[in-house]
């Protein structure tokens, strides 16, 4: 076996050839076709080996029970500035655009159940606790699923502090959804005001495209935050954007696809009174799958071409 001595001319030549090959393959500061193929192939392989289809089903199951409480909390945060009614109207409008009338009816029923007033102080405290526990449950499940994607070893810590820490972090993630809803409302209000002034100069189609792009960016940032902060591993921001971008793209495709499916399929004739909950189940299962696939792409990119190229997982303390 031919070996080169450290700091020898031949060693330097080999190093230069390796660097040159890397630049030729990936492009300086970017990803070439070979690297794209490697990242996507590894992500698909990991998606299968990590049993993400099954994890997505579990995540969708938790989501159905957590959706109402999460929206209640998000509306409460956004309502501090815009008012409860305005925040609720914005959420329901977005859900109706995504899931149609049937899906909106199901979510309205969830919100009605989560918002149902309780009599007495003890009942109110218990109701609030149940609301928070249900909202946090899906985030805890998502965190566990992302740890599987990143192949993080299960923590040996135990006790009340470890339990409380996990749930506090998950609650912070739920509150961040309310913050993003607040940002979305601010952006929507700004675009509406700008649209009134710009309508005389710009065609309606251009304003619609701008609104769609802003919505896409907000969704992409949400997924990036998810991939950055939820798993118990230190991930650089530059590692998360590819996965977040692809997840946001498939999220928008799913919105269009489910709208087309609902319009053409006529779910009432197939599922009857259960049509509304079926729509929600289809949507949350699809969303769970694309989130996990986006996480696999993020993991693959980080280990193949990103900050963890050497294969070192930096566990978050």
C-alpha positions in Angstrom: 0.0 0.0 0.0 1.4 3.4 -1.0 1.6 5.8 1.8 2.7 9.5 2.0 4.6 11.1 4.7 3.0 14.1 6.6 4.0 17.4 5.1 5.8 15.8 2.2 5.4 17.1 -1.4 3.4 14.0 -2.3 1.1 14.4 0.7 0.5 18.1 -0.3 -0.2 17.0 -3.9 -2.7 14.4 -2.7 -4.4 17.0 -0.5 -4.6 19.4 -3.4 -6.1 16.7 -5.7 -8.8 15.9 -3.1 -9.7 19.5 -2.7 -9.8 20.0 -6.4 -12.0 16.9 -6.8 -14.4 18.2 -4.1 -14.7 21.6 -5.8 -15.3 20.0 -9.2 -18.0 17.7 -7.7 -19.9 20.1 -5.6 -19.0 23.5 -6.9 -17.4 26.0 -4.6 -19.8 26.8 -1.8 -22.6 24.7 -3.3 -23.8 21.2 -4.2 -23.2 19.5 -7.5 -25.4 16.8 -9.1 -23.3 14.0 -7.5 -23.7 15.5 -4.0 -27.5 16.1 -4.5 -27.9 12.5 -5.5 -25.9 11.3 -2.5 -27.9 13.5 -0.1 -31.3 12.4 -1.5 -30.4 8.8 -1.7 -29.1 8.7 1.9 -32.2 10.5 3.1 -34.5 8.0 1.3 -32.5 5.1 2.8 -32.7 6.6 6.3 -36.4 7.3 5.9 -36.9 3.6 5.4 -34.5 2.3 8.0 -35.8 4.7 10.7 -39.3 3.5 9.9 -40.5 7.1 9.4 -43.8 6.0 7.9 -44.7 4.4 11.2 -43.4 7.4 13.1 -45.5 9.7 10.9 -48.6 7.7 11.7 -47.9 8.0 15.5 -47.3 11.7 15.0 -50.5 12.2 13.1 -52.4 10.4 15.9 -51.0 12.8 18.5 -51.7 15.7 16.1 -55.4 15.0 15.9 -55.7 15.3 19.7 -53.3 18.3 20.0 -54.5 20.4 17.0 -57.4 22.1 18.9 -55.4 23.0 22.0 -52.4 24.2 19.9 -54.6 26.5 17.9 -56.3 27.8 21.0 -52.8 28.7 22.5 -51.6 30.2 19.2 -54.7 32.3 18.9 -54.4 33.4 22.5 -50.8 34.6 21.8 -51.7 36.4 18.6 -54.9 37.8 20.1 -52.9 39.8 22.6 -52.2 42.3 19.8 -54.9 41.7 17.2 -57.8 40.6 19.4 -59.2 37.1 19.8 -61.8 37.3 17.0 -59.4 38.6 14.4 -56.8 35.9 15.2 -59.5 33.2 15.1 -60.8 34.5 11.8 -57.3 34.4 10.3 -56.7 30.9 11.5 -60.0 29.6 10.2 -59.6 31.3 6.9 -56.2 29.6 6.5 -57.5 26.2 7.5 -60.5 26.6 5.1 -58.1 27.4 2.3 -56.0 24.3 3.1 -58.7 21.7 4.0 -61.9 23.0 2.5 -65.2 23.3 4.3 -65.1 19.8 5.8 -61.7 20.2 7.3 -62.7 23.6 8.7 -65.8 22.1 10.3 -63.7 19.5 12.0 -61.2 22.0 13.3 -64.1 24.3 14.5 -65.4 21.4 16.5 -62.0 20.8 18.1 -61.7 24.5 19.0 -65.2 24.5 20.5 -64.3 21.5 22.7 -61.0 23.1 23.7 -62.6 26.5 24.4 -65.5 25.1 26.4 -65.8 27.0 29.6 -65.6 25.2 32.9 -67.3 26.0 36.2 -65.3 26.6 39.3 -61.7 27.3 40.0 -60.6 23.7 40.3 -62.3 22.7 37.1 -60.7 25.7 35.3 -57.2 24.8 36.5 -57.7 21.1 35.5 -59.1 22.2 32.1 -56.1 24.5 31.6 -53.7 21.7 32.6 -55.4 19.3 30.2 -55.2 21.9 27.4 -51.5 22.4 27.9 -50.8 18.7 28.2 -52.6 17.9 25.0 -50.9 20.8 23.1 -47.5 19.7 24.3 -48.0 16.0 23.5 -47.5 16.3 19.8 -44.4 18.4 20.2 -42.9 15.8 22.6 -43.7 13.1 20.0 -42.2 15.2 17.2 -39.0 15.7 19.3 -38.7 12.0 19.8 -39.2 11.3 16.1 -36.5 13.9 15.2 -34.1 12.3 17.7 -34.6 9.0 15.9 -33.8 10.7 12.6 -30.6 12.1 14.0 -29.9 8.8 15.7 -29.5 10.4 19.1 -29.0 7.9 21.9 -31.7 7.9 24.4 -30.8 10.1 27.4 -30.0 8.2 30.6 -31.2 11.2 32.6 -34.3 10.7 34.7 -36.3 12.4 37.4 -38.6 15.4 37.7 -36.1 17.9 36.2 -35.6 16.0 33.0 -39.3 15.5 32.6 -40.0 19.2 33.3 -37.2 20.4 31.0 -38.6 18.4 28.1 -42.1 19.7 28.6 -40.9 23.3 29.1 -39.0 23.2 25.8 -42.0 21.7 24.1 -44.3 24.4 25.6 -41.8 27.0 24.2 -42.2 25.4 20.8 -46.0 25.7 21.1 -45.7 29.4 22.0 -43.5 29.9 19.0 -46.4 28.8 16.8 -48.4 31.6 18.4 -45.5 34.0 17.7 -45.4 32.9 14.0 -49.2 33.4 13.8 -48.7 36.9 15.1 -46.0 37.5 12.5 -48.3 36.1 9.8 -51.1 38.4 10.9 -48.8 41.4 10.9 -47.5 40.5 7.4 -51.1 40.0 6.2 -52.2 43.3 7.5 -49.1 45.0 6.0 -49.7 43.4 2.6 -53.4 44.3 2.7 -52.5 47.9 3.4 -49.8 47.9 0.7 -52.2 46.3 -1.7 -54.8 49.1 -1.4 -52.1 51.6 -2.3 -50.4 49.5 -5.0 -53.6 48.2 -6.7 -53.6 51.2 -9.0 -50.0 50.4 -10.1 -49.7 46.6 -9.9 -52.1 43.9 -11.3 -54.0 41.8 -8.8 -52.0 38.7 -9.9 -48.7 40.2 -8.8 -50.1 41.0 -5.4 -51.4 37.5 -5.1 -48.0 36.1 -6.0 -46.3 38.3 -3.4 -48.8 37.1 -0.7 -48.1 33.4 -1.7 -44.3 34.0 -1.5 -44.6 35.6 2.0 -46.7 32.7 3.2 -44.1 30.3 1.8 -41.3 32.0 3.6 -43.2 32.0 6.9 -43.8 28.2 6.5 -40.2 27.6 5.6 -38.9 29.5 8.6 -41.3 27.4 10.8 -39.8 24.2 9.5 -36.3 25.5 9.8 -36.9 26.4 13.5 -38.3 22.9 14.0 -35.3 21.2 12.5 -32.8 23.5 14.3 -34.2 23.5 17.8 -36.3 20.4 18.5 -33.8 17.5 18.1 -31.3 16.9 20.9 -28.3 17.6 18.7 -26.5 20.8 17.8 -27.4 21.7 14.2 -26.1 24.7 12.3 -28.5 27.1 10.6 -26.9 26.4 7.3 -27.7 22.7 7.6 -31.5 23.2 8.0 -32.5 25.4 5.0 -32.4 22.7 2.3 -34.7 20.4 4.3 -36.9 23.3 5.3 -37.2 24.5 1.7 -38.1 21.1 0.4 -40.6 20.5 3.2 -42.3 23.9 2.5 -42.5 23.1 -1.2 -44.2 19.7 -0.5 -46.4 21.5 2.1 -47.6 23.9 -0.6 -48.1 21.0 -3.1 -50.1 19.1 -0.5 -52.3 22.2 0.0 -53.1 22.3 -3.7 -53.4 18.5 -3.9 -55.8 18.0 -1.0 -57.9 20.9 -2.3 -58.1 19.3 -5.7 -58.9 15.9 -4.1 -61.6 17.2 -1.9 -63.2 19.1 -4.9 -63.2 16.1 -7.2 -63.6 13.1 -4.9 -66.8 14.1 -3.0 -65.8 12.7 0.4 -69.3 13.0 1.8 -70.5 10.2 -0.5 -67.7 7.9 0.7 -67.4 8.7 4.4 -70.6 10.4 5.2 -70.6 12.3 8.5 -67.0 11.3 9.1 -65.8 13.2 6.0 -64.6 16.2 8.0 -62.3 14.2 10.4 -61.0 12.1 7.4 -59.9 15.3 5.7 -58.0 16.3 8.8 -56.5 12.8 9.2 -55.2 12.8 5.6 -53.7 16.2 6.0 -51.9 15.6 9.3 -50.6 12.3 8.1 -49.2 13.8 4.9 -47.7 16.7 6.8 -46.1 14.4 9.3 -44.5 12.4 6.5 -43.0 15.5 4.7 -41.7 16.9 8.0 -39.8 13.6 8.7 -38.6 13.4 5.2 -37.4 17.0 5.4 -35.6 16.1 8.7 -33.9 13.2 6.9 -32.7 15.5 4.2 -31.4 17.9 6.8 -29.6 15.0 8.6 -28.2 13.7 5.3 -27.0 17.1 4.2 -25.4 17.9 7.6 -23.4 14.7 7.5 -22.6 14.6 3.8 -21.9 18.3 3.0 -22.6 20.3 6.1 -21.3 21.0 9.6 -21.3 17.3 10.7 -19.4 16.0 7.6 -16.8 14.3 9.9 -19.6 12.3 11.4 -19.5 14.0 14.9 -22.8 14.5 16.5 -22.7 17.5 18.9 -25.3 16.6 21.5 -27.1 19.6 23.0 -26.4 19.8 26.7 
